[in-house]
Amino acid sequence: MRCFDDWPWRHWAHQRPADIALRSDGEEIDWQTLAQRIDGLADGLCVQGVVSGAVVALRAKNGPEALYAYLALLQLGARVLPLNPQLPAALLDVLLPRLNVAFMLDLAPGPALSWPEGIQTLYLRSGAAAASAPWASRRQATLTLTSGSSGLPKAAVHTAAAHLASARGVISLMPLAAQDTWLLSLPLYHVSGQGIVWRWLLAGARLALRAMHPLERALDGCSHASLVPTQLWRLLQSPQPVALRDVLLGGAMIPLALTQAAEARGIRCWCGYGLTEMASTVCAKRADALPGVGTALSQREVCLAADGEVLLRGDSMACGYWQDGRLHPLLGDDGWFHTRDRGAWASGELRILGRLDNQFFSGGEGIQPEDIERILQQHPAVSQAFIVPVDDAEFGQRPLAVVECSVAPASLAAWLESRVARFQRPVAWLLLPETLKSGGIKIARRQVQQWAVQAYRAQVDLT
């Protein structure tokens, strides 16, 4: 598949200048116009002092301006750090200096925030020239936050080459042609959102930028989308015909009934396994009744350690974690990235069993929370489920269930009883609070556990 000798948007502006590149609410933009806008915005940022190698934080929600800013900063050779606007200021005060952030471009709605001393505020405005660093696919391009064991997020550093390798693998399985349109349904501060952008750039296809509600309107004219199962369920409940042809599903267990209903409507469903350090998707397959996540995509390798830990390497791998002015290596002495995910081979596919870090013991019995969560997510009333440990004087620890559901938790307890071993049955059930649902694309297990332990103790104290 193609190699670029210039920035991808400039490449397509030269090859197919009049072809549609972007579709946003009420506007279609061709590649030539897009490249010209990026040139001007890059010049406007260059005039403000942005240089190649500078770390620039981009705080924004999805929209045309956020995408233009992302591409313009890349074109200057900056290292772009997309930020979730919901990250608290107290965290940013600690994190941004450790990541050597020199500039902040804040496009998020709401009141302006103040930044740590030494960080210059940028403004998105167009200049008269066409500023650009030379295309260099191996230059550090993006910093993407991922959760850290210390509680402070780590920043995985990817080159454009790594992002393109990730895109190449997905497109080799899930074809994307120039006339196809992929909806940017995931935020740029998440590696999956950036994955959509780089697939669009690699294929020279069309990208749709729209408000996500209602979903049917956002998907109008889109052939491809990345969705979670609940979104696809809602879409299938609408009688309106859709142009959607391929869906990459993630974020939860995928019921067979869902994919069968989608396939009956002409929508091919794909599922897989990915992580930030590998620039999104590592393994993928056409969704089926098997619990595996498929096999490694091109330019990736997967193996299992003696204890079942999933080990990875490949061209989409991050160069390292950025902190205090230098890269910290990801790979172990054996040359593999140790994911801390526990897996197994089943029917020729990789199956993810859970996190090695999540396993706990109750009365001497090992409990893998994901085993119980997978069963709970088969219940039609359950949207999300978490099993976390709580301390117990007799058993050491016991499982506690935190669920988002449309029925009383007591009925779930009765339903689950015959489906798990006695030691796997939750000692208590809590409803997932709204405060934990608003932090981004994926809820952090650590946050759920902290909240659940406090809520459970408060209940016990009252009895």
N, C-alpha and C positions, 0 to 999 in steps of 0.2 A: 504494500500500500504506500501511497505517496510520501515523499520527504519534501519539506519546504526549504526554500532558500531565502525566504522573506517572511515577515509576520503573516500568519495565515489569512487575516482579513485583507491584507494588501495583495497577497497571492490571488485570492478570489476576485478582488477588484480588478486585477489585471486580466485574469482568465475569463471571467464572466461578469463584467461590470454591471450589466442591467438586470441580472437575476436577483430575485428577492432574497434577502439575507435575514431580515427581522420582520416580525409581525407583532405590533403592539396594539393597544386599544386605539382603533381609528387610524392607524398609520402602517404603511408597508415601506420598508427601506431596502434599497438595493445595495449590493456590495460596494459599489463605487461611492455612494453617499455615506455609507457606514465608515469606509476607510478615511474619507475626507473629514468626517466628524471626529474620528479618533486622532487624526493628525492635528487638528486644531486644538482639541482638549489636551493632547500631550504637550503641545507648545505652551498652552496656558499654565500647565503644571510645571513645565521646565523653567519658565520665567519666575515662578515662585521658589525655585531652588531645588526641585527634585532632580536627582542625578542617578546614574546607573549604580546599583548596589544599595541604595538607600532603602531602609525598611519603612514602608508607608502603611499605616492602619487605615482601612476603609470600613467605616461603620455605616451600614446601610441595610435597608430591606430591598428585596428584589424590585427591579423596575429598570426602565431604559437608562436613566442616569447612572445607576449603580453598575450596570453592565459596561457602559461607555467608560466610566472611571476605571473599572477593573482592566479593560483592554488598553486604555491610554497609559496607565501606570506600567503595565507590562511592556508596552512599546518603548518606554523610557529606560527599560532595564532595571526598574525598581523591584524590590521584593515586596509583594502585596500581601498584607495580612487582613483578610476579611473578618469583620467582627460582628457578632450577634448584638444588635442594639439593646437586648435585654440583659447583657452582662452588667453586673453592678459596678458602680464607679469605684467602690473600695477595692474590688478585684483588679480593675484596670490600673489603679494607682500603683499596685505592686507588680503586675504582670508586664505592662508596657515598657518600663525602664529595663527590666530583665531581658526583654526581647530587642533592646536597642532601637526602639521605634523613634524615628526622627521627625516624622510628619503624621498628621491626622487629617483625613478627609471625612468629615461627618455629614452624611446625607440623610440620616435618620430623622423622622418627624419628631416633634416635641421640642422642649427647651434645650438650648445648647449646654453642653457639659464643659467643665474645665478639665484640662489635661495636666499630667505631671510636668514639672518644670523641665524645659529643654525640648519639649515637643511642639513643633510649629504647626499651626492650623492652616490647612489648605482650603482653597475655594475652587469649585469646578466652573471654569470659564474658558472660553475659546481664545486662542491666540491667532495671529495672522500667518504664522509660518507652519511648517510641518516637521515637528520635532520627533526624532526617533533614534534609539540606540540600534546598532547593527543586530540583525537576527542572530541569536546564538542559542541553539536549543538546549545546550548543556549549562547555561547560566542559571543560577538559582532564581526562581520566578515567583513562587508563592510560599507563604507560611500559613498552615492550616492548624487550628487548635484541636487538640485531642485530649481526652481526660488523662490526668496523671495520678499515680498512686499516692502522691503527697497531698493531693487536693488542688494543687495549682496546675492548670492546663499546660501541656507541652505543645510546642509548635513544630509540626513536621514540615520539612523543607522539600519542595519538589521543583524539578526543572520542567521546562516546557516539553522536553523529550519524554520525561516520565508521564506527564499528563497525556501526551499523544500516544504513548505505548498503552496506557490504560484504555484510551478511546479505541485504539486499533483492535484490542482484544474483544471488546464488547461488540463493535461493529462487525467483526468477523463471524460472530454468532447471531447477531440480531441486526440484519442489514439496514443501513440508513443511506438513502440516495439523495441526490441534489434536490429533487422535487418533494422530499419528505419534510415534515415539520415536527420538531420535538418541543413540547411545552416545558418551559423552565419552571417546574412546579416545586423545586427545592431551593433553599437559600444558598447564596454564594459563600456564606461563611461555613457551610457544610461541604465536605469533600464530594458528596453525591451531587450537589448543585453544580460545583465546578466540573464534575465529570460530564454533565449534560452539555456544558459550554464547549468543552474540548472535543466531544463527539461531533457537535455541530460544526466546529472549525475544521476538523479533520475531513469530514465528508463534504464540506461546502454546501450543507443543507440549509434549512430554514429554522429559525428559533422563534418561538412564540413567547412573548412577555405580556402577561395579563393578570389582572386581579383574579384570585383563585375562587371567588364565590359569585354566582353558583358555578360548580365544577363543569356542568354541561356547557356553559357559555365559554369558560376558559379553554375548553378542549375543542371548540368549534374549528374545524379544518385541520386539526392536529392528527398526524398519523402515529406518533410515538409519545409516550408519557412515562414518567416514573411516579408510581402511586403506592400507597399503602392499601391493604385489603379493604379497610372500611370505605375508602374513597371509591374503589372499584364496585363494591356492593351498592353504594348509593347511585353510581352511574348506571348500573344494570337495572335498577328499579325504575328508571325513566323510560317511557315508551319511545322517546325521540331517537331516531337513528343517529349513529355517531360515525365519524370518519376514522376513528381510532383503529389501528391495525396491530400495534405491538405495545405491550405494557411490561415494564420492568418493575416487579413487585418487591417490596422490602418492608422492614420494620416490624414484622409480626409473623406468626405462623400462618401459612396460606392454606385455607380449606380447599379440598378437592372440589367440593360443590361449587365454589366460587369460580375456579378456573374452568370447570366444565360449562358453567353458565356463560362465561365470557367467550369461550371458544365457540359456543353455539351462536353467538352474535358476531362471529368473525374476528374476534380479538385474540391474538396470540399472547399467551402469558409466559413470562420468563421469571425465574427466581435465581438467587445466588447468595454469595457470601463475599463480603468486602470489608475494608477497614481503611482508616485515614492514611496510615503509613504506606499503603499500596495504591494510593490515588483512586480509591473506590473499589470497583468490582475485581475479585480475584478468580472466583469460580462462578459458573452460571450454567443453566440448562432450561429447557422448556419445562414448565411446571407440570408435574404429574403426581401420581399417588404415592411415590416413594419419598421418604423423609430427607434424602440427601440434597446437597446444594450443587450437584454436578461435578464437573472436573475442571482442572485449571485451564483458564483461557490462554491464548498464545502469549508468549514472552513472560509467563509466570511458572513457578515450580512450587509444588506442595509436597511435603513429607511429614510423617508423624514420628515424634520422639518415642522413646521406650515407655514413657508415662502417658502417652497419648496426646502430648502437646502438639498443636499444629505449628509447623515451621514453614516459612515462606521466603522466597527470593524471586527477583525478576526485574525487568526493565522499568516497571512502573514504581519501583521502590523509592521512597524518600531518601535523600542523601544523608539525612540525620535529623536530630532535633536542634533547633537554634536556641541558644541561651548564652547571655553574657558575652556576646561578640564572637562566638565560635560554634561550630557544628559538633554535636555529641553523637557518636555512632549509634546506629540502631542494631547492627548485626552483632551476633555473638562471636566467640572465637572460632566456632565451627562454620562461620560464613552464612548462617541463616538468621532470619528475624524470628524471635521467639514470641509468639502471639499471646501466650497464656490462655488460649482457647483449647478446649479438649475436644478431640475428634476421633473418628473411626472410619474405616473404609467399609462400605456396605453396597453390595451389588455394583461394584466398580465406581462408586461415587464417594465423595467426601461427605460425611455427616458430622455436623457440629453438635456436640453433646452439651456444651456449656463452658463456663469459665472455670479454669483451675482455681482461680482466686475465690470463686463463689461457693465452692463446696464446703460444707460444714458437717459436724458429726453430732448425732443425737442418740444417746444411750449406746454408743459404739457403732451405730449404723451411719454410713456415709450418705449424705443427702445432696444431690445436685439440684439446685432450685429449678433450673430450666426443664428438668424432667417433669416436674409437677406443673410448671407453667404451660408447657406444651399441651398437657391434658386439659387444663382449665380453659385454654384458648379454643378448644374444640366445642365448648358450650356456646350455643348461638347467642346467648345474652351477654357474653363476656367480650369486651373490647380490648382490655389490657389486664395483665395479671403479673404480679411479682410475689415471689416467695423469699422472705428474708429471715435470718435467724434471730431469735431472742433468747437471752440467757435463762436457764432453768436450773434450779437447785438440784433436782433429781437426775435429769438427763444431760446436763451440760448446756445444750441448746435445743430449742424446739422451732419448727417452722411456723411462720406467721404469714398469712395471705393478705395482700393489698390488691384490691381489684377495682376496675371500672366496669360496671355492669348495670343491666336494666332490671335485675331481679334482686330479691332479698338475699344477702350472703348466706343466710341459714339454708336456703334451698340449694345453693351451690355446695355447701358442706355435705348435704345429704347425697347430692348427685356424685360428688367426688369419692365418697366413702368406699364404694365398690371398685373403684378404678385405681387406687393406690394402696400401698402397704400401710399398715397401721402407723408405723413410725413416720410416714410421709404426710399424714393428715395434719393440717394446720391446727394449732392450738387456739387460734383466734383469727377473726376476719375483720378487715378494715376497708372502708371505701377510699379510693384514691382521691385526694383533695384537689380542688381546682388549682391551687397554688403550685402544684407540681406538674401540671399539664402545660404550663405557659412558658417553659424554658427553652423551647426549640424543637428540633425534629425528633430528638430521642431523649427520653427521661433517664436521668442518671440513677443507676441502681443505688449508689451510695446515698443520694439524697432521699430516696424512698426509704431506705433502711433507717437513716437518722430520724426521719419523721415518724416512721412506724414504731420504732422502739420507744420514743417519747410518748406517743399516743397510747401505746399498749400499757406502759407503766402508769399513765394517768388513769386508765380504765381499772387496772388492778388496784390502785390506791383507793379508788372509790368503792370497791367491793369489800 
